[in-house]
């Protein structure tokens, strides 16, 4: 019953097999390995983007920060939701790698920017010229930190606003696969066909040991990204071990199958929680993350039985009336089983 985070789940066995298979003999370093050629071609095919530049890094933070730094100068703003991952969970890495770009926060329910809020925030930025931070770019987190999903249509609406102001669009897709299968769009429809210029294509939260791809749909800034990746310390010498993970991820749609499994587990968990008297959802369960409130007695029973998840916010007392609701975040992964979900639900039902 482990619902703390999908980035704590095991790697898929096929990924481990791929790593074992590549651990024989020698391969060219720094991304010149033959497997990387196959990965690049496969991502271009999946995204219907034959000219895309594709690079691998080991962490989501480096993928996001390097992508933002490549597209946004240090005197400009990155417009993102107040609850975006780049705002809440990356310890200032975007500001550090960009050399000082400012994150300008946009409002909207359930961690989704509204078009009206984005438009107003962009218009309010840089109004007095040299004295202000300038308009830089827009970053969309999909799946959001609240577990909601921007549809391809919603992405296109936000990107249209950004492009009308001459701003490129980044998508933080640490849970891109979960968003994609939830919406039913194709990878191209969710990204460049909707106006996304650069994508952080996640794998670590969806069954890999540690690898993310940065996909630049216009390769004009590819050389700059390569320089920033090297200068920032994120160019792996034994790159084949990144390539092998991503190669296994993409073969036979494993990445989509794992996301569907995680989303289905979260849907079952969400529906089951709502069957508990006094329970409610804080946000819609669009993908693989559930934010819910249910009675303290259920939390006690689950945690005493070893269930792992986070109270949300953290500082809620377990002491107190059993019928009072406490709120929590529960995350499902590709490895979450029906038995995990059913046992947890049995416990919180009492």
GIMO-V536094 format. One record per pair of residues at least 4 apart in sequence whose ideal C-beta (glycine too) atoms are under 6 Angstrom apart, sorted by sequence separation. I is the first residue (numbers start at 1). J is the second residue. If there is no record, write none. Layout:
# GIMO-V536094
i=I j=J
i=I j=J
This chain:
# GIMO-V536094
i=4 j=8
i=11 j=15
i=28 j=32
i=61 j=65
i=62 j=66
i=68 j=72
i=72 j=76
i=80 j=84
i=85 j=89
i=86 j=90
i=92 j=96
i=93 j=97
i=108 j=112
i=113 j=117
i=128 j=132
i=144 j=148
i=150 j=154
i=185 j=189
i=189 j=193
i=192 j=196
i=204 j=208
i=221 j=225
i=227 j=231
i=228 j=232
i=240 j=244
i=243 j=247
i=253 j=257
i=266 j=270
i=294 j=298
i=303 j=307
i=320 j=324
i=332 j=336
i=336 j=340
i=338 j=342
i=11 j=16
i=28 j=33
i=31 j=36
i=44 j=49
i=57 j=62
i=108 j=113
i=113 j=118
i=150 j=155
i=162 j=167
i=185 j=190
i=188 j=193
i=191 j=196
i=203 j=208
i=229 j=234
i=230 j=235
i=249 j=254
i=274 j=279
i=285 j=290
i=302 j=307
i=311 j=316
i=27 j=33
i=44 j=50
i=57 j=63
i=72 j=78
i=80 j=86
i=108 j=114
i=126 j=132
i=143 j=149
i=204 j=210
i=216 j=222
i=229 j=235
i=236 j=242
i=249 j=255
i=273 j=279
i=80 j=87
i=106 j=113
i=162 j=169
i=44 j=52
i=86 j=94
i=126 j=134
i=142 j=150
i=191 j=199
i=203 j=211
i=283 j=291
i=108 j=117
i=126 j=135
i=203 j=212
i=282 j=291
i=68 j=78
i=107 j=117
i=125 j=135
i=159 j=169
i=180 j=190
i=202 j=212
i=316 j=326
i=43 j=54
i=106 j=117
i=281 j=292
i=106 j=118
i=200 j=212
i=201 j=213
i=280 j=293
i=40 j=54
i=201 j=215
i=106 j=121
i=270 j=285
i=279 j=294
i=311 j=326
i=312 j=327
i=87 j=103
i=199 j=215
i=312 j=328
i=278 j=295
i=311 j=328
i=312 j=329
i=198 j=216
i=276 j=294
i=266 j=285
i=273 j=292
i=309 j=328
i=310 j=329
i=270 j=290
i=269 j=290
i=273 j=294
i=309 j=330
i=64 j=86
i=266 j=288
i=78 j=101
i=80 j=103
i=82 j=105
i=74 j=98
i=138 j=162
i=263 j=287
i=266 j=290
i=296 j=320
i=74 j=99
i=76 j=101
i=77 j=102
i=78 j=103
i=79 j=104
i=81 j=106
i=171 j=196
i=176 j=201
i=192 j=217
i=263 j=288
i=297 j=322
i=68 j=94
i=72 j=98
i=74 j=100
i=169 j=195
i=173 j=199
i=176 j=202
i=262 j=288
i=296 j=322
i=74 j=101
i=77 j=104
i=79 j=106
i=169 j=196
i=173 j=200
i=299 j=326
i=65 j=93
i=69 j=97
i=83 j=111
i=169 j=197
i=170 j=198
i=171 j=199
i=172 j=200
i=173 j=201
i=174 j=202
i=295 j=323
i=296 j=324
i=61 j=90
i=65 j=94
i=69 j=98
i=72 j=101
i=138 j=167
i=142 j=171
i=168 j=197
i=173 j=202
i=177 j=206
i=68 j=98
i=81 j=111
i=135 j=165
i=137 j=167
i=149 j=179
i=175 j=205
i=295 j=325
i=296 j=326
i=102 j=133
i=137 j=168
i=138 j=169
i=139 j=170
i=140 j=171
i=141 j=172
i=174 j=205
i=211 j=242
i=61 j=93
i=65 j=97
i=81 j=113
i=112 j=144
i=135 j=167
i=143 j=175
i=151 j=183
i=163 j=195
i=293 j=325
i=111 j=144
i=149 j=182
i=152 j=185
i=111 j=145
i=149 j=183
i=211 j=245
i=293 j=327
i=101 j=136
i=111 j=146
i=143 j=178
i=159 j=194
i=211 j=246
i=110 j=146
i=112 j=148
i=143 j=179
i=159 j=195
i=142 j=179
i=152 j=189
i=208 j=245
i=307 j=344
i=110 j=148
i=152 j=190
i=156 j=194
i=291 j=329
i=155 j=194
i=156 j=195
i=118 j=158
i=290 j=330
i=208 j=249
i=79 j=121
i=115 j=157
i=119 j=161
i=152 j=194
i=289 j=331
i=302 j=344
i=305 j=347
i=118 j=161
i=122 j=165
i=288 j=332
i=282 j=327
i=302 j=347
i=115 j=161
i=203 j=249
i=301 j=347
i=302 j=348
i=278 j=325
i=77 j=125
i=298 j=348
i=207 j=258
i=206 j=258
i=86 j=139
i=206 j=259
i=294 j=348
i=77 j=133
i=85 j=141
i=84 j=141
i=76 j=134
i=77 j=135
i=78 j=136
i=75 j=134
i=77 j=136
i=78 j=137
i=79 j=138
i=80 j=139
i=76 j=136
i=85 j=145
i=78 j=139
i=83 j=145
i=72 j=136
i=72 j=137
i=71 j=137
i=266 j=332
i=265 j=332
i=262 j=332
i=262 j=333
i=265 j=336
i=262 j=334
i=269 j=341
i=276 j=348
i=261 j=334
i=268 j=341
i=272 j=345
i=276 j=349
i=181 j=256
i=258 j=334
i=265 j=341
i=177 j=255
i=181 j=259
i=181 j=260
i=178 j=259
i=182 j=263
i=177 j=259
i=178 j=263
i=85 j=172
i=71 j=168
i=67 j=170
i=182 j=286
i=182 j=287
i=64 j=172
i=178 j=287
i=178 j=288
i=60 j=174
i=207 j=334
i=67 j=198
i=67 j=200
i=148 j=283
i=64 j=200
i=147 j=283
i=148 j=284
i=63 j=200
i=146 j=283
i=149 j=286
i=148 j=286
i=149 j=287
i=47 j=187
i=48 j=188
i=147 j=287
i=46 j=187
i=47 j=188
i=60 j=202
i=147 j=289
i=49 j=192
i=143 j=287
i=67 j=214
i=63 j=212
i=63 j=214
i=70 j=221
i=58 j=210
i=60 j=212
i=70 j=224
i=56 j=211
i=57 j=212
i=70 j=225
i=56 j=213
i=70 j=228
i=54 j=213
i=55 j=214
i=69 j=228
i=54 j=215
i=66 j=228
i=52 j=215
i=53 j=216
i=66 j=229
i=52 j=217
i=53 j=219
i=49 j=217
i=51 j=219
i=53 j=222
i=62 j=234
i=110 j=283
i=57 j=234
i=56 j=242
i=15 j=208
i=12 j=207
i=7 j=204
i=7 j=205
i=11 j=209
i=6 j=205
i=39 j=243
i=30 j=235
i=35 j=240
i=33 j=239
i=33 j=240
i=36 j=243
i=39 j=246
i=29 j=237
i=31 j=239
i=35 j=243
i=39 j=247
i=42 j=250
i=30 j=239
i=35 j=244
i=38 j=247
i=33 j=243
i=35 j=247
i=27 j=240
i=22 j=240
i=22 j=244
i=19 j=244
i=18 j=244
i=15 j=245
i=18 j=248
i=15 j=248
i=14 j=248
i=4 j=308
i=4 j=309
i=1 j=307
i=2 j=308
i=3 j=309
i=9 j=333
i=6 j=331
i=10 j=335
i=5 j=331
i=9 j=335
i=3 j=330
i=6 j=333
i=3 j=331
i=1 j=340
i=1 j=343
i=1 j=344
